[in-house]
Amino acid sequence: MDNKNIFRSFVLLSLIAGSLHAADISSSTVANSTFTWRQATNMTLPIGESLHFVVKWGLVVAGYSTLSIQNIDMVSGRPAYHIVSEAKSGGLVTAFYRVEDHNEAWVDQGSMSSVRYEKSIKEGKYQIDESTIIDQPKRRYHMQSFRLDKNIYEQKEGEIPQNVLDVLSSFYYVRLMPLEVGKSFTIDVLSGDKVYPLVVRVEKRETIKVPAGKFKTIRIEPLLRAPGIFIAKGNKLQVWLTDDDRHIPVRMRSEVFIGHVSAELLPDTPPAE
C-alpha cells in the first residue's frame, strides 16, 4: 500500500479544485501605471462560504478538509478575496501518516488573478512552509520556502504569464466559469516555481447523493499536460459541482494505487453571507 500516494491525493482533494475566452472576462482593463488589470465582470465569490468535507480512502474515513472564503483583504492597495483550505487526517490513519495542511490564497477582486499564496504542509515526516508573492503588474513571482524537516531555506523568483492563478485560486476560478457539457477550457496555474496549463473538461450531468444530501451536478475533470499539481501521472481526478450558478463542489475523487480517495460535502456547511 502506497501511503504517501494516498495522502497526496487526500491533500490534493482539499485544494481542488479554464478557455480564457469565457464571456465573463471583459476585454476592457483598468490602467495602473504602465500595467492594465483585466476586469473580471460578473465574477463574484460568496464571502463567508465555508464548505466541510469528509475524506475517505474507499470506505475508510481518512480525515476532513475545509474550503472557505473568509473575507476581503487589501493587498498592494487593491481588494482581494482571502481563501483558506485546510486538511487533517483522522482516526487510525493519523497513527501511521499524519496530515496537517493549511493553504491560503489571495485573489484580486477586480481581475480574479492571484496576488499571494501561502502554505504550511505537514505530511508524515515531510514539512514545508512556503510563501509566494505574485506580482501581476511586473509579471513575476517571488517565493520563499523553508523545509522544516531538512532545515533548508530557498528563495526563488521568475516570470509568470499575465493573470496566472495559484493552485487553490484556480479551483474557485473554475467555479465561476460557464460550464457547458462537452466543452473544455484552459488556465495557467503557478505551482511552486513552475507554471502549468490546467485543462478542465466538462463531462456530463449527474444526480448524486453525498452526506449533505442529493444534488443535481455537473462533473468536470481537471487535466494537466504535465503531472504534479492535481494528479499523479496516469491517475484521474473528477469533481462534481452543483448544476446551478454557485457550482458548489459536493464530491471530489482521485484514483490511487489501490482504489480511490474521495471528499464529500458534509451537511453542517454554514450558508454564505
C-alpha positions as CSV (number, residue, x, y, z in Angstrom):
1,M,0.0,0.0,0.0
2,D,1.5,3.4,-1.0
3,N,0.6,5.6,2.0
4,K,2.3,8.7,0.5
5,N,0.4,8.4,-2.7
6,I,-2.9,8.0,-0.9
7,F,-2.4,11.1,1.3
8,R,-1.1,13.2,-1.5
9,S,-4.4,12.6,-3.1
10,F,-6.1,13.5,0.2
11,V,-4.3,16.8,0.2
12,L,-4.9,17.5,-3.4
13,L,-8.6,17.0,-2.8
14,S,-8.5,19.7,-0.2
15,L,-7.2,22.1,-2.9
16,I,-9.4,21.3,-5.8
17,A,-10.5,22.3,-7.2
18,G,-10.4,27.2,-17.7
19,S,-10.9,28.7,-22.2
20,L,-9.7,32.1,-21.0
21,H,-12.1,33.2,-23.8
22,A,-15.0,33.0,-21.4
23,A,-17.8,35.5,-21.7
24,D,-17.4,36.6,-18.1
25,I,-14.0,38.1,-18.8
26,S,-14.3,41.6,-20.2
27,S,-11.9,42.8,-22.8
28,S,-11.7,46.2,-21.0
29,T,-9.0,46.9,-18.5
30,V,-8.2,49.4,-15.7
31,A,-5.0,51.3,-16.0
32,N,-2.3,51.0,-13.2
33,S,0.8,52.9,-14.3
34,T,2.1,51.0,-17.3
35,F,0.2,47.9,-16.4
36,T,-3.5,47.3,-17.0
37,W,-5.6,45.0,-14.9
38,R,-8.2,43.0,-16.7
39,Q,-11.8,43.4,-15.5
40,A,-13.5,40.2,-14.5
41,T,-17.1,41.2,-14.8
42,N,-20.0,39.1,-13.3
43,M,-17.5,37.1,-11.3
44,T,-18.2,37.4,-7.6
45,L,-17.2,34.9,-4.9
46,P,-19.6,34.3,-1.9
47,I,-17.8,35.8,1.1
48,G,-18.4,33.7,4.2
49,E,-18.9,30.5,2.3
50,S,-17.5,27.6,4.3
51,L,-17.5,24.0,2.9
52,H,-16.7,21.0,5.0
53,F,-15.8,17.6,3.6
54,V,-15.2,14.1,4.8
55,V,-12.2,12.4,3.1
56,K,-12.3,8.7,2.6
57,W,-10.0,6.0,1.1
58,G,-12.6,3.6,-0.2
59,L,-15.0,3.2,2.8
60,V,-12.4,4.2,5.4
61,V,-12.5,7.7,6.8
62,A,-9.1,9.2,6.3
63,G,-9.7,12.7,7.6
64,Y,-11.5,16.0,7.0
65,S,-11.0,19.1,4.9
66,T,-12.5,22.6,4.6
67,L,-12.6,25.2,1.9
68,S,-13.6,28.8,2.9
69,I,-13.8,32.3,1.6
70,Q,-13.1,34.3,4.7
71,N,-13.1,37.9,3.8
72,I,-11.6,40.6,1.6
73,D,-8.1,41.9,2.5
74,M,-6.2,44.7,0.9
75,V,-3.1,43.5,-1.0
76,S,-0.9,46.2,-2.6
77,G,-3.7,48.7,-2.3
78,R,-6.3,46.5,-4.0
79,P,-9.1,44.4,-2.5
80,A,-8.5,40.6,-2.7
81,Y,-10.6,37.6,-1.7
82,H,-8.9,35.6,1.1
83,I,-9.4,31.9,0.6
84,V,-8.4,29.2,3.0
85,S,-8.1,25.4,2.6
86,E,-7.3,23.0,5.4
87,A,-6.9,19.2,5.5
88,K,-6.3,17.0,8.5
89,S,-6.0,13.2,8.8
90,G,-8.2,11.5,11.3
91,G,-8.8,8.3,13.2
92,L,-6.4,5.4,12.8
93,V,-4.9,7.0,9.7
94,T,-3.2,9.6,11.8
95,A,-1.3,6.9,13.6
96,F,0.7,5.9,10.5
97,Y,0.6,9.1,8.4
98,R,-0.4,12.4,9.9
99,V,-1.6,15.1,7.6
100,E,-2.0,18.8,8.7
101,D,-2.1,21.1,5.8
102,H,-3.0,24.8,5.6
103,N,-3.2,26.8,2.4
104,E,-4.2,30.4,1.9
105,A,-4.7,32.3,-1.3
106,W,-5.4,36.0,-2.1
107,V,-7.2,36.7,-5.4
108,D,-7.5,40.2,-6.8
109,Q,-11.2,41.0,-6.6
110,G,-11.3,43.1,-9.8
111,S,-9.3,40.8,-12.1
112,M,-9.7,37.4,-10.5
113,S,-6.0,36.8,-10.7
114,S,-3.7,35.6,-7.9
115,V,-1.6,38.1,-5.9
116,R,-0.4,36.0,-3.0
117,Y,-0.2,32.3,-1.9
118,E,0.9,30.6,1.3
119,K,1.0,27.1,2.5
120,S,2.1,25.1,5.6
121,I,2.3,21.4,4.9
122,K,2.9,18.5,7.3
123,E,2.6,15.1,5.7
124,G,4.3,12.4,7.6
125,K,7.9,13.5,8.1
126,Y,7.6,16.0,5.2
127,Q,7.2,19.6,6.4
128,I,7.4,22.8,4.5
129,D,6.3,26.4,4.8
130,E,6.1,28.4,1.6
131,S,5.1,32.0,0.8
132,T,4.7,33.4,-2.7
133,I,4.1,37.0,-3.8
134,I,2.6,37.1,-7.3
135,D,3.3,40.5,-8.8
136,Q,0.8,40.7,-11.7
137,P,1.9,44.2,-12.9
138,K,5.6,43.1,-13.2
139,R,4.6,39.5,-14.3
140,R,6.9,38.0,-11.8
141,Y,6.7,35.7,-8.7
142,H,8.8,35.8,-5.5
143,M,8.8,32.6,-3.5
144,Q,10.3,31.8,-0.1
145,S,10.3,28.3,1.2
146,F,11.6,26.5,4.3
147,R,11.8,22.7,4.6
148,L,11.5,22.3,8.3
149,D,12.3,18.6,8.2
150,K,15.6,19.2,6.4
151,N,16.4,22.8,7.6
152,I,16.7,24.0,4.0
153,Y,15.7,27.6,3.1
154,E,15.2,28.7,-0.5
155,Q,14.3,31.8,-2.4
156,K,13.2,31.8,-6.0
157,E,11.7,34.2,-8.5
158,G,10.8,34.2,-12.1
159,E,8.4,35.2,-14.8
160,I,4.7,34.4,-15.0
161,P,2.0,34.8,-17.7
162,Q,-0.5,37.6,-17.1
163,N,-3.5,36.7,-14.9
164,V,-1.8,33.5,-13.6
165,L,-3.6,31.7,-10.8
166,D,-2.2,29.6,-7.9
167,V,-3.4,26.1,-7.4
168,L,-6.1,26.9,-4.8
169,S,-7.5,30.0,-6.6
170,S,-7.7,28.2,-9.9
171,F,-10.4,25.9,-8.4
172,Y,-12.6,28.9,-7.4
173,Y,-12.0,30.5,-10.8
174,V,-13.3,27.3,-12.4
175,R,-16.5,27.6,-10.3
176,L,-17.2,31.0,-11.8
177,M,-16.9,29.8,-15.4
178,P,-19.9,28.8,-17.5
179,L,-19.8,25.0,-17.7
180,E,-21.1,23.5,-20.9
181,V,-21.1,19.8,-21.3
182,G,-18.7,18.7,-24.0
183,K,-16.6,21.9,-23.7
184,S,-13.2,22.4,-22.2
185,F,-11.1,25.4,-21.2
186,T,-7.5,26.1,-20.1
187,I,-6.0,28.3,-17.4
188,D,-2.3,28.9,-16.3
189,V,-1.5,27.7,-12.8
190,L,1.5,28.6,-10.8
191,S,2.7,25.7,-8.5
192,G,5.9,26.2,-6.7
193,D,8.3,27.7,-9.2
194,K,6.6,26.2,-12.3
195,V,3.6,27.3,-14.4
196,Y,1.4,24.6,-15.9
197,P,-1.6,24.8,-18.3
198,L,-4.6,23.3,-16.5
199,V,-7.2,21.9,-18.9
200,V,-10.7,21.5,-17.5
201,R,-13.1,19.2,-19.3
202,V,-16.8,19.4,-18.7
203,E,-18.0,15.8,-18.9
204,K,-21.7,15.3,-18.1
205,R,-24.6,16.0,-15.8
206,E,-25.3,13.5,-13.0
207,T,-27.6,13.3,-9.9
208,I,-25.6,12.1,-6.9
209,K,-26.0,11.6,-3.2
210,V,-23.5,12.6,-0.6
211,P,-23.7,13.2,3.2
212,A,-25.1,16.7,2.6
213,G,-27.9,15.4,0.5
214,K,-29.0,14.7,-3.1
215,F,-27.7,17.1,-5.8
216,K,-28.0,17.7,-9.5
217,T,-24.4,18.1,-10.6
218,I,-22.0,18.8,-13.5
219,R,-19.0,16.5,-13.5
220,I,-15.7,18.1,-14.6
221,E,-12.2,16.6,-15.0
222,P,-9.1,18.8,-14.5
223,L,-6.3,17.6,-16.6
224,L,-2.6,18.5,-16.7
225,R,-0.3,18.5,-19.6
226,A,2.4,17.6,-17.1
227,P,1.9,15.6,-13.8
228,G,2.5,17.1,-10.4
229,I,-0.3,19.5,-9.4
230,F,-3.7,17.9,-9.2
231,I,-3.0,14.3,-10.1
232,A,-0.1,11.9,-10.4
233,K,0.8,10.6,-13.8
234,G,-1.8,8.2,-15.0
235,N,-4.3,9.0,-12.3
236,K,-7.7,10.6,-12.8
237,L,-9.4,13.4,-10.8
238,Q,-13.1,14.1,-11.1
239,V,-15.1,16.9,-9.4
240,W,-18.9,17.1,-9.1
241,L,-20.2,20.7,-8.9
242,T,-23.9,21.7,-8.3
243,D,-25.7,22.4,-11.5
244,D,-26.6,26.0,-10.7
245,D,-24.9,29.4,-10.7
246,R,-23.0,28.6,-7.4
247,H,-21.2,25.5,-8.7
248,I,-20.6,24.2,-5.2
249,P,-18.3,21.2,-5.0
250,V,-20.1,18.2,-3.5
251,R,-17.8,15.4,-4.4
252,M,-14.1,15.1,-5.5
253,R,-12.5,11.8,-6.3
254,S,-8.9,10.8,-7.2
255,E,-7.5,7.4,-8.2
256,V,-4.7,6.0,-6.1
257,F,-2.6,2.9,-6.2
258,I,-5.3,0.8,-4.7
259,G,-8.9,2.2,-5.1
260,H,-9.7,5.9,-4.8
261,V,-9.7,8.8,-2.4
262,S,-12.8,10.9,-2.2
263,A,-14.0,14.0,-0.5
264,E,-17.8,14.5,0.0
265,L,-19.7,17.5,1.3
266,L,-20.9,17.3,4.8
267,P,-24.4,18.6,5.9
268,D,-23.1,21.0,8.5
269,T,-21.9,23.5,5.9
270,P,-22.9,27.0,7.1
271,P,-24.6,29.3,4.5
272,A,-22.7,32.0,2.7
273,E,-23.4,35.6,3.8
